[in-house]
Amino acid sequence: MKRILCLIVFTFLLSACDEKETEEYQEVPFEIIDSNVSANESRQSYEVINSQESFDDMINKQIGNGFLTDPIIDFETETVIAVFMGEMNSGGHSINIENIKLFDSGSLKIKVKKIYPGEGDIVTWALTNPYQIVKIQGSFLVEEVIFID
């Protein structure tokens, strides 16, 4: 009876697992292009950029003159991913892409960590909008972006 119960529980747990996590994947290396707290995006979001025109539009819309670097991006072989934390009521916040997984299906899953100031931390009293922009080799469909507190 114990074996049957264990088999039922195991089968239930296995069926409850996320199908994507059981699929084979590989970690995708990425290069950080920019990371700051001055985007114009007021809500949590992300953008996948596959052309210079789309990249320029995103920079003009989100960062404006605050974008000081002039990254070299070959959109024939690279993809840019921008993640935005949204509007925060003080300093001390940031957002970091922790990993990017490429699944056998060709889709990407991106894990993003939102970082908050600690209790008692001294922070600026200004609205901030943290963001991070990275580039990866290849052109992909982003299936899921997971924001983690």
N, C-alpha and C positions, 0 to 999 in steps of 0.2 A: 504494500500500500504506500509506503514511504517513497519507493522508487517511482510509482505512478504520479504521486503528488509532485515530486521533484521534477519529473519530466514535463508535467503540465506547467509548472512555474517557469522552468527554463524556456519552454516553447513560447510562453506569453512574453517573457522578457526579451527574447530574441525577436519576436514580431514587433515589439514596441520600439526597437532600435531604429534610428534614422537610417534610411536606406543609403543616403549619401555617404555616411561614415563607414559603411561596410564595403563600399566601392573602393578600389585601389586609387591612391593619389600620390602625388609627389609635391614636396615643398617647392615653391617658386621663389627664387631670389628676387629682391627688389632693391632699387636705389631711391633714397629719399631725395626729392627735388627741392622741397620746401616744407617747413613746418613752422606755424606761427599762431597768433591769437587774434588776427585782425581781418578775418573774412567778413563778407557782408551777409552770409547765409545765416538766417535766424533760426533755422530748424535743423535737426539731425538729418543728414542726407549724404549721398555719394554721387559721383559722376565718373563714368568711364569714357575716356577721350581717345579717339582714334584718328584725329586729323589735326593739322596745325591750326586750321580755322576754328575748330571747336575748342582747342586749347587756348587760343588767343581770346575767344569769346568768354571762356570760363575765367581767365585771368582778369580781363577787363570788368566782368560782372562781379566777381567774388573778392578779388584782392586789389585791383587797381594799381596805383603807384606804389603800394607797399611791397610789390613783388620785385625784389632787387636783382635776382639772378637771371641769367639768360641761358637756360639749360639747352643742351643739344639733344634733340629728340628726333629719331628717325621713325616717323609714323608708318613706314612700310614694314618695319621689323619690331616696333615697340608700341606698347599701350600705356597710357597714363591713367592712374586712378587717384581721384581726390576724395577725401572723406572730411566731412564737416560735423562738428560736435553740436552746433547750434549756439544760440545766444546764452551766455552765462552771466550771472549778476556780479561777478568779481573776477580778479585775477587768480592765478594758481591752478587753472584748469588746462588740460592738454589732451590730445588725442593721438594714439599711436597704432599703426597697423602692426599687429603682432605676428601674423603669418598669412600667407596666401597659399592655398592648396589647389593644385591642378588635378582634376579627376579624369579617369580614363575616358569619360564621355566628352571631354574637351572643355568643360565648364570650370569656373573658378569659384571658390568659397573663400571669403576674406574675413578674418577675425580682427576686430578693431577694439582696442582698449580705451575706455574713457577714464581719464585721471582727474580726480577732484582734490582740492586742497584738504589737508588734514585739519582736524579740530584744533584750534589754537594757532594755526599757521597765520602769519602776517601776510596779507595779500592786498593788492591794489583794489580800491573801490571804484571800479570802472567796468562797464560792460565789455565782455570779450567774446570772441567767436573763433574758438580754436579750429585749426584744420591741419591736414597733412596731405601732401601730394607726392606720389611715388611713380616710378616707371618700371615696367617689366618687359622682358623680351617676349615677343610674339603678339598675336592678336587673338583675343578671347571673348567669350560670352561670360559675363559675371552672373552667376545664378543666385548667389546669396552673399549678403554682407551682414555679419553679426556684430552688433555693437554691445560690448560688455561693460557694465558698471564696475 
